Amino acid sequence: MLQFTKSFTQQEPIPEAAIARAVDVMRGGRLHRYNTLPGETAEVALLERDFAAYLGSRYCLACASGGYALHIALRAAGLEPGAPVLSNAFTLAPVPGAIHNAGGRPVLVETTDDLTIDLDDLAVKAADSGARLLMLSHMRGHIADMDAILDICARHGIALIEDCAHTMGARWKDRPSGSFGLAACFSTQTYKHLNAGEGGFLTSDNAELMARAVVHSGSYMLYGRHIAAPDEETFRRVRLETPNYSGRMDNLRAAVLRVQLQHLDDNCRRWTALYDTLAEGLADVPGLRLPHRPAHEAYVGSSIQFLLPGLDETAVRRFVALCGERGVELKWFGDAEPRAFTSRYDSWRYLTDVGDLPATRRILAQLCDMRVPLTFDADDCRIIAAIIAACLDQVRRDPP
């Protein structure tokens, strides 16, 4: 009987060049981004410059986490206390958490069978909610029709903020994910496409939003030490009316990330090759459905999702347990009890007036999710697919 023995949470080592640069920063003792010598540019400022150039964005701010970037993006975009913010019902807890933290009221939008935001429900709620912001989560790397989303936003006067925690390096119609809206937020938490343990980026082409975000992040009056930032005049307009929320990135994490950024596109191709091998192995498994990936979407396959239509809760639980016994670690989004990083929208009980979301409930009840670390290879993916197929066949032949 096939057994898988590798860890689903083991990342590749940090590159030696990044380790060497981090050691240089530690030896210098100047870990705080504004603790620089005369004429010296901080590692964080250099990272912001490099990531802005990578994305093709005018401005970039490095933050303590991706969730913090989401929070100050909303604040810098002018979110008023209690105002509605549209967002996906299928996302992870930091997204509604950021909306709540910024003082907003999440208005959750239904999910399609392909795990993207439901455009019909979005259009209805854009018209009815009075929301002026959409925080669009490209959840688990699945990108919705961005042309249709921009059209809905334009028709209803809604500003788009992209949550690109799972789509750094991905594209829609050859345009980078994170380049469509007023602002975009990225994560550099360990399980994302760049690994600093924690961290994130906020990017934008809007000068006033970025000036507010920089002050929000805790620049005090040292914003002139940023490279990928607006001019002095813009800062002078906002600096005394913008609160400090202190969520800066430090030079140590920036040093680790700058070298990794040079390898990001190669790593994205490696992830997608692993995903495609898994998808090929799962494509014809009876009782399992993979989400459709549109031709316009250049995805990064750092995780894979599939649905189990027709299985009830007891059968899904048994399937996940059987896979786990054979070393394949799956997450199930239909569980009423939050587990580790996985939760569903009705677990966020601090939210009020969410309403019923039957399409999302139906999809999450069927949905399994699996990380695809770069420590796997193609043979690993074939073994994993074979184990998943065997376990599902066992459950279907011998229902609990």
C-alpha positions, 0 to 999 in steps of 0.5 A: 500500500502506497504511503507518503512520508514527506512533510507538507509544511517543510519549505525549501531552505533560505538561499545562501546569498539571503542568509549571508545578507541577513548576517551582514544586517545582524552584524551591523546591528541596524535592524530597524528600517530607519536606523541608517548611516548617513548616505545609507539606504535601508534594506527595506527601502531597497526591497520596496523599490525592487518589488515595485519594479517587479510588479510594475507599480509606482509605490510599495510599502513593506509591512509586518504582515499581509493582514496588516497591509490589508488593514492599512490599505482600507484605512488609507482608502478612506474607509469610514467607521461602520461602512460596508466592504464587499469581500469573498465569503470563501477566504481566510480569516485575516481578510474579514479580520482586516475589514473589522480592524479597519472599522468596516462591516464585511458584506460577504459575496457568494462563491462559484463552483470554480472557487472564485467570487460570484459575479452575479451576487457581486453585482447585486450586492454592489448595487444594494449594499452601498459599499464603496470598497471591494476587498477581492481575495484571490483565494488559494490562487484562483483569479476571477474574470478581472475585466468583469470585476472592473466593470462592476466596480466602475458601474457602482463607484467601487474602489478595488483592493486586491488580496494577492496573498496567494497570487504573487507572480500570477497573471490575468491576460498577461497583467500581474495580479495586484495591478488592477485596483486602487491598491494590492496587498501581498503576504510573505508569511512562510507558506506564501511565495516569498518566505520571511516567516511573516511580512507583506507588501502594500502596492499602489499607483495612488500617491495620496493612498500610499502617503497615508499608508506610509504614515500609518505604518509608523514612519513618524516624519522619516518618510523621506527615507523611502524610495518607492513612495510619493513626493514630499508635497503629498506627505505634507498634506496628510502627515498630521492627520494620519494616525500611526499604527506601527506595522513596519517591516525590519531590515532583517526580513527585507534582507531575506526577501530581496534575494528570494525575489530574484528567484520568484518567477522560476519558483512560480514555474516550479510550483505550477509544474507540480500542480499540473502533475497533481491535476493530471493524476486527479483529472479522471478520478471518479467522484472528484472534480477539479476547479476549471482554470480559465485560459486567461489565468496564469496561476501559481500552483502552490496549493491545489483544491478539489471538490467531492460532489455527492459525498456527505459530511461523514464520508468526507471526514472518513476520506480526509482521515484515510488520506491522513493515515497514508501521509497525505495532509488535506484540509476540509473547508466544510468543517463547522469547527475551525482547524489550524488555518482553515475556517468557514465564514460562519465561524467568524462570529464577531461578524453580524448580519452576514446572512445565508450564503447557500452556494458557498456552504454547498461548495465548502462542504465538498472542498478539500485543499492541499499545500504543494511545497517546493520540497516535493517533486513530480514523483511525489505528486504522482504518489499523492494523486494515487493515494487520494484516488485510492482513498476516495475509491475506498470511501465510495465502495464502502460508505461509512 
